[in-house]
Amino acid sequence: MNTESRPRGYLRRVIGSLRGTLSLGWIALVVIGSFLAPWLAPHDPLEQDIDHAYAMPSGTYWAGTDSLGRDILSRIMHGGSVSLLGAGEALLVAVAIGVPLGMLAGYRGGVVDAVLSRIAEVVMSLPVIVILLAVVAVYGRAFTITMGALGVILSASFIRLARATTEGKRNELYVDAARVSGLGHLRIAVRHVLPNITAPLLIQSTLALSSALLIQAGLGFLGLGPEPPAPSWGSGIADAAKYVNRDGWLMVPTGAVLILTVLAFNSLGDALRDATAHAAPSVERRRRVTSSGGTRSDPGHLLDVDGLRVEYPGRRIIDEVTLHVEAGEVLALVGESGSGKTQTAFSILGLLAPGGRITAGGIHFDGSDLLALPDKKLAALRGTRMAYIPQEPMSNLDPCFTIGSQMIEPLVVNLRIGRAEARRRALALLARVGINEPERVFRSYPHEISGGMAQRVLIARAVSCEPSLLIADEPTTALDVTVQAEVLDLLRDLQRERRMGIILVTHDFGVVADIADRVAVMRNGRLVEEGPVGEIFASPSHPYTKMLLDSSLEGREPRKELRHV
Ligand SMILES: Nc1ncnc2c1ncn2[C@@H]1O[C@H](COP(=O)(O)OP(=O)(O)OP(=O)(O)O)[C@@H](O)[C@H]1O
């Protein structure tokens, strides 16, 4: 999703399209005409002028009169507010029930999802008019109750939509990033998932409004709308239908307003959909931990991974991986693409993809058995003591929020400091990671900054809560060469300054030589060699390491600080 998917961006696109302008214009006209009817309507909607019954449009009666000589235009205007309020009530109920339940189903998955999805399917299969007739039979012509019931029925489509869109967003990298920053599920759902599913929900709302108007008109037509003689669009059509053989015109004004309004809502939905069609495709995703197994941990180590095994259904992707990181040291995790580096990192962070399970081994961090920690405690650790810098900076920033707000959020939540203090720290951090105009970047949205700057922002955010372990997953891959060197320098400086342990996931031995103290080489999910960088560079013992070294450094100039060779 890009910035244009933010509400302001949408609105501009919608208003900019002919379809959007026409439909919004018509809806505005109907809303103003209806709600200001007591002042704007030319006649009293109940006033009868029998001498002029069935009058055609004229200077006195602009849309003609009905069978009792009442002004049709005034009745349409007064009836409009009843119809629109009824449709609005149904929409409100549908959204209030459907969106939270749908988000819950999409976010939690599993049994919760299965149960809520089945309920939604059952409700969607119910015949709406029959249910509403039953409601009217029980409660009488209580319009508010009938529209509330309609809202409950319409909520099923919101459950389905919110579920599907939340499920899609749940695995977005910026949602993972929020999780890594230690934010709780509710906060992530409200702050990071909801704004990103607003567009499809808005489109669905326009469709729900048009359905509600039609269903309501249908009820009015059956004589089950508001009590006569109060005007409503449905009763206007029912009256017209009674006398259609005598005067066909009667049907035209009310029918036209109803049809145009329904079309306008549908067309507004189309304009919104067109406006969202430009949104960039989402960048997928990953992870989450499940199983555990008690194992060894060395009290001198910041992190101990012992005999780690990770499986996805039908597939073992990590096996017997044992490694450790000491405080203040940089461990490079190297290997070809698919060798299991990222999955090892995600196992430590507790962020394996759905279906991924740790089936053997153990992970201890600073004395805590991570596999035995409840989700909440692990989330709290992730935000504060362990941090993560992702490979793709842009997709790890939520396009809906400014950089500042995304920097402040973990600080406020994890360190429980005030927003003003968080702002001060965030600005200082932005300056620390080499951003020249911290104030401007702070106010910018992600699309307004470069990839290199975005990576600096993510580094600043990762170190903001002073973690003792930082996992950086190919932090320079998405950047161009000059920026890569600067970002590596920055990481090295921060690491020394704060004595952080770092796991640097990379496939680049140039990067390893530049920054790492020790290196662990992975192949096909297993560790083939591990040791101090100097030793591995000088005499790799495994042929795979030698091959990687040769292919990685072949034809390259050493980077400016190839310390360990
Ligand atoms: N969600 C998943 N379900 C099943 N297998 C997966 C999943 N995610 C990753 N894998 C598999 O796990 C193996 C290790 O992947 P991983 O991403 O850890 O490799 P990597 O060494 O980090 O590679 P890269 O440098 O390309 O990111 C790969 O074979 C990959 O196909």
The ligand as an SDF file (V2000), in Angstrom:
LIG
                    3D

 31 33  0  0  0  0  0  0  0  0999 V2000
    6.5400  -20.0240    5.9010 N   0  0  0  0  0  0  0  0  0  0  0  0
    7.3210  -20.9930    5.4520 C   0  0  0  0  0  0  0  0  0  0  0  0
    6.8170  -22.2250    5.2170 N   0  0  0  0  0  0  0  0  0  0  0  0
    7.5940  -23.2290    4.7730 C   0  0  0  0  0  0  0  0  0  0  0  0
    8.9240  -23.0930    4.5070 N   0  0  0  0  0  0  0  0  0  0  0  0
    9.4590  -21.8750    4.7120 C   0  0  0  0  0  0  0  0  0  0  0  0
    8.7160  -20.7760    5.1990 C   0  0  0  0  0  0  0  0  0  0  0  0
    9.5380  -19.6990    5.2880 N   0  0  0  0  0  0  0  0  0  0  0  0
   10.7650  -20.1270    4.8800 C   0  0  0  0  0  0  0  0  0  0  0  0
   10.7160  -21.4220    4.5360 N   0  0  0  0  0  0  0  0  0  0  0  0
   11.8220  -22.2410    4.0480 C   0  0  0  0  0  0  0  0  0  0  0  0
   12.8440  -22.2540    5.0080 O   0  0  0  0  0  0  0  0  0  0  0  0
   14.0920  -22.3440    4.3610 C   0  0  0  0  0  0  0  0  0  0  0  0
   15.0200  -21.3220    4.9660 C   0  0  0  0  0  0  0  0  0  0  0  0
   14.5080  -20.0260    4.6400 O   0  0  0  0  0  0  0  0  0  0  0  0
   15.1870  -18.6880    5.1790 P   0  0  0  0  0  0  0  0  0  0  0  0
   14.2960  -17.5600    4.8140 O   0  0  0  0  0  0  0  0  0  0  0  0
   15.5550  -18.8430    6.5940 O   0  0  0  0  0  0  0  0  0  0  0  0
   16.5030  -18.6380    4.2860 O   0  0  0  0  0  0  0  0  0  0  0  0
   17.6000  -17.5330    4.2700 P   0  0  0  0  0  0  0  0  0  0  0  0
   18.8760  -18.2350    4.4580 O   0  0  0  0  0  0  0  0  0  0  0  0
   17.2910  -16.4400    5.2330 O   0  0  0  0  0  0  0  0  0  0  0  0
   17.4530  -17.0340    2.7800 O   0  0  0  0  0  0  0  0  0  0  0  0
   17.3660  -15.5320    2.2270 P   0  0  0  0  0  0  0  0  0  0  0  0
   18.7610  -15.0130    2.2780 O   0  0  0  0  0  0  0  0  0  0  0  0
   16.8760  -15.7410    0.8340 O   0  0  0  0  0  0  0  0  0  0  0  0
   16.3890  -14.8000    3.0830 O   0  0  0  0  0  0  0  0  0  0  0  0
   13.8670  -22.1330    2.8850 C   0  0  0  0  0  0  0  0  0  0  0  0
   13.9650  -23.3730    2.2290 O   0  0  0  0  0  0  0  0  0  0  0  0
   12.4630  -21.6160    2.8140 C   0  0  0  0  0  0  0  0  0  0  0  0
   11.8280  -22.1010    1.6480 O   0  0  0  0  0  0  0  0  0  0  0  0
  1  2  1  0
  2  3  1  0
  2  7  2  0
  3  4  2  0
  4  5  1  0
  5  6  2  0
  6  7  1  0
  6 10  1  0
  7  8  1  0
  8  9  2  0
  9 10  1  0
 10 11  1  0
 11 12  1  0
 11 30  1  0
 12 13  1  0
 13 14  1  0
 13 28  1  0
 14 15  1  0
 15 16  1  0
 16 17  2  0
 16 18  1  0
 16 19  1  0
 19 20  1  0
 20 21  2  0
 20 22  1  0
 20 23  1  0
 23 24  1  0
 24 25  2  0
 24 26  1  0
 24 27  1  0
 28 29  1  0
 28 30  1  0
 30 31  1  0
M  END
$$$$
